Amino acid sequence: MPRVVHFEIHADNPPRARTFYSELFGWEFTPFGGPTDYWIIKTGSEGQPGIDGGMLRRMGAPPVDGQPVNAYVCTIDVDQLDQSMEKALALGGTLALPRMPIPGIGWLGYVKDTEGNIFGMMQADPNAA
């Protein structure tokens, strides 16, 4: 079946967004080159589960508060959800949805990054209820 193999983050301020994700998750950004400013995002080591992505300057209007999500939401695996959410907020993110259990799977929370994009963070915990 089809699987997600790449994601893109659209940012009004790419340097600010790169700082946010670099400091929060340790992601590495490499300029791709070409006619459009585009950065390849390395999210982990080769052979480790997960996908890499890209970042570019937002081409249209930014997301509007109160409107439904109009893009894909990616979820990032973290070791400590509470700590990661606190760090995201300290780096300029805002809370979208607080920590909640996904029974038998883990703990999930949603944050808006510095560009207004929503992403999830998941801490695996089969005892979550």
N, C-alpha and C positions, 0 to 999 in steps of 0.2 A: 504494500500500500504506500501511497505517497507520504513522505516525511518532510518536516521542516529542515532545510539545509543551510539557511542563511537568514539573517534578519537585518533590518536597516533602522537606524535611529535618525529621524529628521530633526534638526536643531536650528533654532533661530540664532544661537550663538555657539558654533561648534567648539571654540576653545574652552568655553565655560562647561559645555557638556562633556568634553574629553576629560577635563579635570575632575568633574563629578564622578564619572565611571572609573577613571584610573584610580582615584583615591578610595572609592567604595569597594571595588572588586579587584583592583590590580590589573585591569584590562590594558592591553597595549594597542596603541593606535599608530598606523603607518600610512603616510600619504600614498595614494594609489597612482596619482599623476593623471594627466589628461586634461581635457577642456573644462571639466567640472571639479571643484574641490570635493574630494572624496577620500575617506580614510578607511582602511581595512582594520577591523577590530579582531584581535586575537584574544579569545576568552579563556584559553587553557592550553595544556600540552597536547601534542600529537598523540593519538591513541586514547585519550581521556574522553569519556562521554561528553557530548555537548556539541554546539555549533559555533562558528565564528560569524561575524557580520560586517556591516559597514555603517558609516555615518556620512551624511551630507547636509548641506545647508537647506533648510526648509524652503520649498519653492512657493507654497501658497500661504494662506492665512494660518495662524497658530490655532491649536485646539481651543475651543471656547468652553469655559466652565459651565456646568449645567447641561451640556449637550451629551448625547450618547457617544460612546467610544467609536471613533471612525477609523480605526487602524487595528493591526494585530497587536495583541499584548503578549509579550514574551515573559516567561517566568524563569528566574535564576535560582539554582540550587545553592543554598547557604548552610553553613554549619550551625549558626546561632541566629535565628530570625530576629529576636528582640534587639540584639546588639547591632545587626545589620540595618534594621529599620531606624534605630537611634542615630547611627552613623549617616544614613541617607538624609535624615532630617537636619543633622548638623551641617551637612554639605550643601544645604539649600533646597533639598527636596521637600515635598509636602505630603502629608498622609492622605491617601485616597480611600483605603479601607483598612481598618485595624486588623491585627492578628486574629485568625479564626482557625478552628480545627477542620481538617478534612479527615473524617474518621477513618482510621486504619492506614492513612497515607502520611500525614504530617500536618504542619502548621503553615498557613499561608497568609501573607499580607500584601497590600498594594500601596505603592508610592508613586507620586508624580515626580519626575526628574525636574531639573532646572529649566527645561524647555516645555513643560506641561504634558509630557508623554507619560502614560501610565505603564508601570511594569510590576510584575509580581515577584515575590521572593518566597521560596519554599524551604522549610526545614523538615527533612524526613524524620518521621516518628510514627512507627506502626501502632503505638499506644495512644495516639491523639484521638480525643473524643469530644 
